[in-house]
Amino acid sequence: MTEPRSSILQGTLDLMVLKTLEQMGPLHGYGIARRIEQVGQQALIVNQGTIYLCLVRLLQKRWISSKWGTSENNRKAKFYAITKAGRAQLKAETENWERISGVIGRVLQPESGS
Amino acid sequence: MRASFYSLLARLRGFVRPAVGDADFDHELEHHLAIAEEEKVRRGLSPEEARRQARLELGGVTQLREAARAARGLPWLETFWLDGKLGWRMLRRSWGLTLVGGLAMAVTIGLGASLFTIWDTFAGMRLPIDEGDRVVAIQPFAPASQRVRMTTPLADFRRWRETLRSVEYVSAMRPIDAEVITRNGAVGPVRAAEMTPSAFQLARVQPLLGRALIDRDARVGAEPVAVIGYDLWQSTFASDPAVISQRIEIAGTPHTIVGVMPDGFRFPVNQRLWLPLRIDPVGEEPPDSDVFVFGRLVPGATLDRAQSEVGALGLLRSDAVARTPADLTPRVVPYAAGFFPEVYANSWATGLIFLLGALLLIPPCANIAILVYARTVTRRQEFAARTALGAGRGRIVMQLFVEVLVLATGAGIIGFLLAQQFSGRLSRVMVMGPGTLPFWMDFRPSLPTVLCVVGLSVLAAAIAGGVPAWHATGQWRLSGFSGLASRGPGAQLGKTWITLLATQVALTLAILPSATEMVWGIFRPAIVGPGLPVEQFLTSSLVMEGDTSRFETLRVEAVRQLRADVGIAGATVSATVPLEERFADIEVEEGETSGIQARFNSVDDQFFEVFGARLLAGRRFEAGDFGPGQTPVIVNRSFITEILGGPPSQGPGEAGGHGLGRRVRYRDTAQTRYAAPPSGAHEIVGVVEDFPGDNDGPMMFHPMTPVHPVTVTVRAASGIALAAARLRAITSGLDSRLRLGELRTLDDIYWQRRSADQTFGFVLGAVIAIVFLFSMAGLYTLMTFIVARRWREIGVRLALGAQPRRLLGGIFGRALVPLTIGASVGCALALRLHSWLPIAEAGGQRIPGIVPISAALVIGVGLLAVAGPARRAIRVDPTEALRVG
C-alpha cells in the first residue's frame, strides 16, 4: 500500500524542485529546501535530506546540472540549475499535473444543478 | 527513454567509481549543515541549538548517505558481485565439489547446447541464397500415413515443369558420387549432382569462371560438360584460370569443364561438381530414374497457392508410366524441409528432443544439489550469524544460488567450448554421416546458442543451488533460526536423498560394464592398434600423362621393382584407395534383391598377402582370374554375416561355406552407374577376414583388369620415409610421364574414418565417468554429513569410553545402506543389460568378467569414499567436540 503513495510523492517532489529552479535560477540544496517550505507556507513539511536524493535522480536524468560555487554568505556550496531537457520535462509534467488535478477536482466537486 | 538511458549511464559510473560520488555527497551535506546552522544562528538560536535543529531537519546523515549511494549505483549488482566473490572463495575452499560439479555441469551444458544448436539449425531451415525462403521442394506425400517420398518420377516432373504457374524454374536433380579422373590423376569420389540447368537460374548465383549449365547441355546427344566447384578448382586444378575447356573423365566418359562456381556454392545439397541432367522429353524412363524436384515461387505467389496448383495437377497414376502408389499426392514444402520431412512434420517433436536434452541437466544437478545441501547444513553457524545481522531467508537463498551460479558460469563457458567442438561432429553422426551436411546447415554455435548456454547455466544453478538452499532454510524456518548456531542434530539427509544415492549407485553399476565395453571397443584401436599396422602402409594414385598405351606394362614393371626393393615389404595395386572404397547397390541371386549395399574394389593377386588378410574359405585370386570374361569375387566376413546371413563368429570353414558359389551382381541405379563397378554376375570364390579388424560393412573384391589410373599401396619394410623415397624413385625412373599423386599413409585414412566413432566414444566415456564420480562423491558427502551431524555425539561416546570400532559400525551402517542396496540392484541390472545389449554388433568389445570387475570397482571405491570421513570421526577429540558442540 505504501508504494503508490511514495511514488506520487517522489514525482511531486521532482516537479517542485524543477519548478523552483526554473523560477529562482541556480540554487544550492538548502536554498531549494527553504524555498519549497516557504511556498508551501509550512503546510508542506519536506525532509531536507530527501531533496538531495531527488537532486541525485534529476542529475542522473540530465534534467538539472550542478556546479560548485560560493553562496551569498560566502560559503562553498553546490549549485543546481535546470537544463533545457529539464524545462521540457517540467512543461510536460506541469500539463500532466494540471490535467490530472483538474479531473480529480471535478470528481471531488459536489454535483451542481441537481 | 533518453532520460532512462542517461540515468543508467550515471548509475553505471557510480557503480564503477563509488568513492567519487560518496566524497562529493559528504561535502555537500557538510556545507548544507553549515549554511543551515549559520542561518539559524542569525535568527537568534544558540550555536548548539542551531546545529541540533539543522541536523534534525536534514534527517539521519548515515541513512541519507546509504540511500544516496544506492540511488547513484546499482545496488542489486553490488550485492550480486559480493555474493559472486564469496561464491568464488567457497568454490576454492570446496575444490572437490568444484571439480566434480563443474565437470559434470560443463559436459551436460555442452551436450545440451550441442543439441540446441542442432535443433536450432533444423528448426530455422533457410537457404542462404537470394530469397532462399521462396525456394520450395515438390514431392509425393501420403496424407493418411504421413509418408513422404523425396523423389518423384520423371514423368511427373516433366508435367509440372510445363504446367505450373505459381512456381518458376521447376528443376530436378539427382545426387551422385562421381569418380573423377583429371590429367593429373584420380581425384577420387566427388559429390556431384545431375541437375537441370534451370537450377542455376533458380539459385541466382553467377559462376566465377566460364558459364553455368545451359539448356543446350541437357539435350540428348549434347557434348558432355561439367561445372566444377571452387574447392575442386582450388585443390585439383591449383586455381588455374585456364581450367575452362579442360577435359576430365567422369565414370569413364570425357567431360569438358565449362564453368567454375564461386566459393561456398554447394547447391543443391553439398555438391562440388554439376553435370546436366538429361531428360528425354518423350523417351522411356530408365529404372531408378526418380528425381528430387524443386523450384522458386513466382513473385506474389504463396506456398498455399502453389500447393493448391500442384495438388490440382496431382501425380500420374498409371503404373506403367509413374509407378506411383495411389495414396500419394504431391505437396509443396520449403526447400530444406524436402530433405528433412520428419523435422518439418514434427517440429514440436524435435523441440521435445531438445527439451529432453535439457533434462539431462537434472541428474548431475540433483547430485550437486545433494552436495550443496549437505554443505549448507554444515554452514549453519555462518547463516545464523547472517540471520542475526538481519538477512532474510530470500537473501540467504540468493547467496547460495549465486555461489552455485559462479560454478555454473564457469561450467557454461567450458560447455560452450565443448558445444563448439561437438555440435558439428554430433550432427554429422546423427544426421547423415561424415562430410555430407547440406550447405544451408551451419552447426557452429551462434547467439541463440550463447543464450541457451546462459539459460542452462542459470537453470543448473537454480536446481543445484537454489532448491537445496530453499529446502534447508525452510527447515530452519520451521525449527526457528535461533537453533542454527548449535551444532547438534538438525536438518537431515532424508529418505529422498538416500534413495537418490542408492538409485545412482545402481545405475552406475548397471551401465558401467556395457558402457566400458563400448568405449573399449571404440578406443581399443587407438590403444592397441587397429589389428593392421596402418602406419606402415603408403598409398598413392599412379597416373600417366599423355598417351597411356604403355601404362599397363609400366605399371607391372613398377610393381615388380617395388616388390624386389629392400625398403618395401610388399606392394599391391587396386582400382580404389584401400579403406576409401565406394558403395554400390547389389543384389544376390536367390537372395536379397534390393536395399543392400556393399563396398567394392578391384585388386591384384598380391592384395590380400600385402594386407595379411586371412583366408576363411575358398581360394585367393589365381592367374586365370585376371583374364577377360572372368567374374570371380572374394568377399569379406561381414559380407557373409550381414548379407548372406552367415554365422557371425564361427570358424573359417563354416563362415565361408555359407557364401561360396553364390552369385552377386550390381544393380543399375544412378549411384551405381557413377561408381562404375564391374558388370555381370560375380561368383563368390573366396572369403577373407575383415581387415582392419574393426572394418565395418560388407566388401567385395574383384580381380583387377587393366585400367588407368591405379592406386599403388606399399608396405614399408623399415621406415615410411624410405618407402616413400623408393616409391618415387622407382616410378620416375621407369618413365618421366609416370606420376605419383599425393602420398598418404593408411594411418591418416583410417583415423579420419573413425573420427565420428571416437566423438561418440568420448561423449559416452565422459558420461560414464561423471555418473561414476557422482555416485562416489555422493557417498563421500553422505558420510561427511553424518559425521558432521553426529560430531558431538561421537565426542560424548568416545569420552565415555566407547570402542572406536563399534562406533564406526554405527556410523558406517547408515552410509552403507545406499551402497549395499545400490550395488545389489545394480549387479542384477548389469547382468541383464550386459546379456541383452548387442555390444559387439554396435562396435563394442567384450571384456571377460566385466560385470564382477565393475561391481568390485564400485563397491571398492564406494568403501574408500566413506572411509575418509569415518577415519576423521574416530579421531574426534572429545573435549574439542564437547566445547564446540
Interface residues (C-beta under 8 A of the other chain):
Chain A: H28 G29 Y30 A33 N47 Q48 G49 T50 Y52 L53 V56 R57 L59 Q60 K61 R62 W63 S71 N73 R75 K76 A77 K78 A85 Q89
Chain B: R2 A3 S4 Y6 S7 A10 R11 D24 F25 H27 E28 L29 H31 H32 A34 I35 A36 E38 E57 L58 G59 G60 V61 Q63 L64 A67 A68 A71 R72
